[in-house]
Amino acid sequence: MRSITLVAATELPLCQTTQMRDLALLPKAHLHLHFTGSMRVPTLVDMATAYGVRLPEALVDNDPLRLPATERGWFRFQRLYDAARACVRSEADMRRLVHEAAADDAAEGSGRLEIQVDPTSYAPFVGGITPAVEVVIDAAKAASAAHGIEVGVIIAASRMRHPLDARTLARLAARYAGDGVGEVVGFGLSNDERRGDTSQFGPAFDIARRAGLAAVPHGGELLGPDHISEVMRELVPDRIGHGVRAAEDERVLADIVERGVALEVNPGSNIGLGVYSEAGEVPLRTLVNAGALVALGADDPLLFGSRLVDQYEIARTAHGFTDAELAALAGSSIRASRASSATKARLLADVDAWLAAPDADDVLNALPTGGTVTIG
């Protein structure tokens, strides 16, 4: 656990202290993290070196904010993602990604991770899509035990492929459905929102829903409220990956709130893709104030250069969320997860404990002038 030594000011008024509770210690759930996109940069370099792959410079030293918002865009992102994915070529590589994702999340206070994977891309290296899913499931169970975090798996189809492929993946996901650690808990639909006919993917989600899986399609990031309404109508989601542009239409946002659909909001990726130019433009306040169940996520840290705790930092610094409001966001992520009732209760109690603990200002105000104390 981190420790912080605080020294009471001798000159500045106490009201000017700026220390706040450590967001990495805030218990939370991470519901929007892609398999390849979770990769650490050094891991990517290791794999690229092993396979003789020359990486685009932007993958090694990636900062999408160096570019104007109009130049960030989906196609740049997809090119880089494909380059990274081409470096994952073995069962060992796949296991490494899951373990490192779990370790990184645990270090940031996440008690529940639901990692999303399209096994189709990795199937050729492990003998098919079924072995690919089994590798991820087995790695998720091992990573959960090793790092003290529950890892669930979401199987995702791609809008870039035929809807019949989505049905195949849905049947595979259903075969491994469960609510235990390492089991498949949801079925998603990812990739470019502008591609494919949403209605054609409905049967795949019907298959997943009958198996008790959460429906967690992407929507409402590259496209606006009309697309969200289409996803709501055709795929009947439990959660929407992104959905941030519901803020542009009060009726769509009200429908989301009324139906209890959670939004997996990823400020870092919204900025990295140029949907918004800067953090303050992400309509996080609008969504929360409307009553939406919001779960912050990192999406693809490899591509966007920001991890889960950074999303909470954006909420704090760019949107003025107090520690109580940040705790409420963390609670929303836990409630929106597919964790067991017991796990949810434990994590929510830990959130309450985080908020009940004194923040640095409280400690400083209690100190005599020049006094010191170590907390954490």
N, C-alpha and C positions, 0 to 999 in steps of 0.2 A: 504494500500500500504506500502511496506517496506521502511524504511528510513535508510540511511547510513551516518555516520559522518566521514568526511575525515579530516586528519591533514596533512598539507604540511610538508615534511621531512626537517630537518635542517642539516642533515649530508649527506644522500644519494643523488646522482644525480637524477633529476626528471625522467630521462629515465629509472630508475630502478623500478618505480611504476608498480604494477601488477593488479590493480583493473580494471575490465571490466564491461560492462553493465550486469544488473541482468537478467539472462535467464528465471527466473520465471515471469518476467514482459514482456517477448517477446510474442506477440500474435501469436498463432499457432493453427493448427487443429490436432486432434489426430484420426488417421484413423485405427489403429490396436491395439485394446484392447478387450480381451476376457472377457466375463461376469464373470465367476467364478474366473478367473485369476486376475481380478481387485480388489479382496477383500482385505481389510485391515487385518493384522494379528489379532488385537484385536477382530475384528468382527468374524473372523473364530473361535477364542477361545470361544467367547460368544455362537456361534451356536453349536459348538461341546459340550460344557458344557450342554447346554439346552437339547441336544439329547443323551447325554451319549456316545459320540463318542470319542474314544481314538485316538489322532492325532499322526502321525509320528513326531518325534522330529524335523526333517528337515523342517517341515512346520511352526513351531513356531520360530525356530532360523535358518532360511534358508540362507545359503551362498554357492551357488554352486561352487564359485571360490576356496573354501577350497579343493575341489577335483581336481585331475589332469583332464585335458581336456578329456582324454580317458575314465574317469569314470563318467562324467556328463551325457551325453547321453539321448536319447529319452525315454527309458523304465523307468529310474528313474523319469524323469519329469512326464510321464503319470501316474505312481503309485501315486505320490504326488497330481497331479491334480484330480485324481479320488477320493482320500481321502477328498480333500477339497470340491469337488462337492457333496459328500455324506452328507455334513452338511447343504446344502441348501434345505429345505424341506417344505417351506410354501410360500404363497403369500407375507407375511410380510418380509420374508427373501429376496425374489427376489426384492421387492421394496427397501429394505435397500441397497442392492448391487448397484442398479442403482443410487440412491441418493448419496451414498458415492463416487461412481466413478465420478459422475458429480462434486461433491464438490472438490474432490482431483484434478481433471483436471482444474477446474476454478482457483484453488489456484496456479496452475503452468502456468497460462497465456493462457490456451486453451480456445478459443472462440467457438470451434466446436468439438464435440465428436461423433464418429460413432462407437457405441459399438456392438460387435458381439456376437450372442447367438445362440446356438442350443437348441431350446425349448424342444426337445425330452426328455432330461434328467430330466427336471423339470415338465413335463406334468403329471406324476402320482400324484403329490402333489396338483395340482390345477384343476384337472378335464379334462385334455387333452391338446394337443398341441395348439389348438386354444386359450383356456383361457390363456395358458402360454405366447403366443405371445401378447395377449391383456394386460396382466399384465405388461409386459416389456414396451409396447408402452405407456400405461397410466402412468407408473412410469417415463418414459423418458420425457413426457410432463410436469409432475409435477416437476421433477428435473430441467428441463430447466428454468422454472419460478422461482424456489427457489434459484438457484445458478447463474443465469445470464450467462448461457452457452447453446448453442443449442445442443441438443442431438438427433441424428438420430439412427436408428436401422438397423443392418445387420443381416439377418437370414442366418445361416450357416448349411449346410449339413455336414455329416461326411464320410470320406473315409472308415471308419470301418463298415459302414452300406450299405445295398443294394442300388444301384442307383435308384430303384423305390421309396425308401424312400426320396431320394433327390428331385424327381419330386413332391412328395406330399408337401414337404416343400417349393418348388419353387412356387407351386400354392397358398399356404397359404401366402407366402411373397407377391405375386402379388396382393392378395386381399387387402392388407394393404399398397400398394405402394403409395408413394407420396413424395413431396419435402418439406413438412412442418415440423415443430418441432415435434419430437416424432414419425414421420412416418417411415415406412420401406423404406430405400434408396438403399439397395444393397442385393446381394445374394452371399454367399461364400461357400467354400469347405475347410474344415480344417482336422486336425488330421494327422496321420503319412503319409507323402508323398509317402512312399514306398508301401503303401497298396492300393488295388483297381486298376481298369482299368480306367484311366482318360477319355478315349473316351466314356465310358458308362455313364458318368455324363453330357455329352454334351446336351442331351435333356432337362435336368433340367435347364441348363443355357439358353437354347433357350426360355423356358417358362418365366424365369425371365427377359430376355432381351426384350421380347415382351411387358412386363408390364412397361418397362422403368427403370428397376432396374440396378444399376451398377453391373458388374460381377467382383467379387473380390476374386478369389480362391487363396489358398496358393500354393506356389511352389518355388523351387530353394533355399531351405535352407539345408535340409538333403540330397537332390539329386542335381546334377549339371546341367549344361547348357542344356543337352539333355531333361531333365525333363521340363525345362522352355519352350523349343521349343514345347514340347508336349502340355503343358498347353495353350500356345499361339494358337496353331493350333486347339485344340479340344474344348476349352472353351471360346476363344476370349475375354480375360479379358480387363477390363478398368484399373484395378489395379491388381498387384500381391502382395499377402502377402508374404513378404520377397523378393525373387528374387535376393538375394545378390550374388548368385554364377554365375549370368550372367557375372560377371567380369572375369570369367575364359575363356570366349569365345568372342572374338571381334565381330564375326558375330551375335551372339545371342544378345549381348548388343546393337549393331547397329540396329537390328530389333526392339528391345524394344523402342529405341529412335525414330526411324522412325515412328512407329505406335502410339507413344504418350502414351504408357502404363506406368502408374506410379508404382513405387516400394515402398512398405511399408517396410522400412528397420528398423530392430530392433536390434541394436548392443548388447544390454544387453542380449537378449535371444540367439543370435548367440554365445556369449561367454558362457552363462549358459548351453547351450546344447553341448558345446565342438566342435562346428563347427569351431570355431577359439579359440586359446588358450588365447589370450588377446586382448584388445580393439584395439590396433594398427594394428592388422592383418585384421580387418574388412575392406573390400575394398571400403570404403565410398568415398574416393577421386576418385577412378577409375570410379565409377558410376556417380558421379557428373561431373567430367571432360569430360565424354563422352556425356554429355547432357541429362542424364536421369532425369526424374521428380521424385525426392526422397522425401518421407514423412517419417520422423522419428516416430517410435512408441515404446511403452513399452511392448506390447504383453501380458505378464502375470506378473505384478509386484509382486504378491504374491509368485510366484515361483522363480523369477529371482532377486528379491531384488532391482530392479531399476525402477524408474518411468519415465514419459515422459521427464521431465527437465533433468534427468540424461543422456538421450540419446544426448541431445544438449551439455551437459558438456563433454561427450565422444568426440563429434565432435570437440569441442574446445581444449581440453587438449591432446587427443591422436592423433588428425589429424591436429591440427593447424588451424582450421577454424577461420577466423576473424569474428568480429561482423557483418560486411557486408555480409559475406558468410553464417553466421548463420541466418541472416534476410532473405536471399534468400532461405534457406532451409525451414524456416517457411512459406514463401510465396508459395513455392512449395506445402507444405501440404495443404494450404488453397485452392489453385487452383485445387488440385486433389480431394478435398472433393466434396460431393454432396450438399453443402450449396447453398442457393439461390444466385443469382447474387448480390443482395443488401447486403447480409451478407458477401460475398467474398470481395466486394468493401470496406465495412467498416473495416473488419479485415486487409486487405492489407494496407489501409490507416494507421491503427494503427501500423502495422509493420514499415512503413516508419517513423512514429513519434518516435517509439522506437529507430530507428537507427539515426534519426536526433538529438535526445537528446544528450547532452554531456556525454561522459563516464567519469569515475573517473579520468583517466589520464588528460583529458582536464581540469577538474575542478582543479586538483592539480597544473597543470602547470600555471593556472591563479591566484593561491593563493600567497600571500606574504609568506615568510618563517615563518613557525610556525602558519599560519592562519588556521582556521577551517571553515567548511561549512557542512550543512546537505542537502542531496538531496533525492528525491524519495517521 
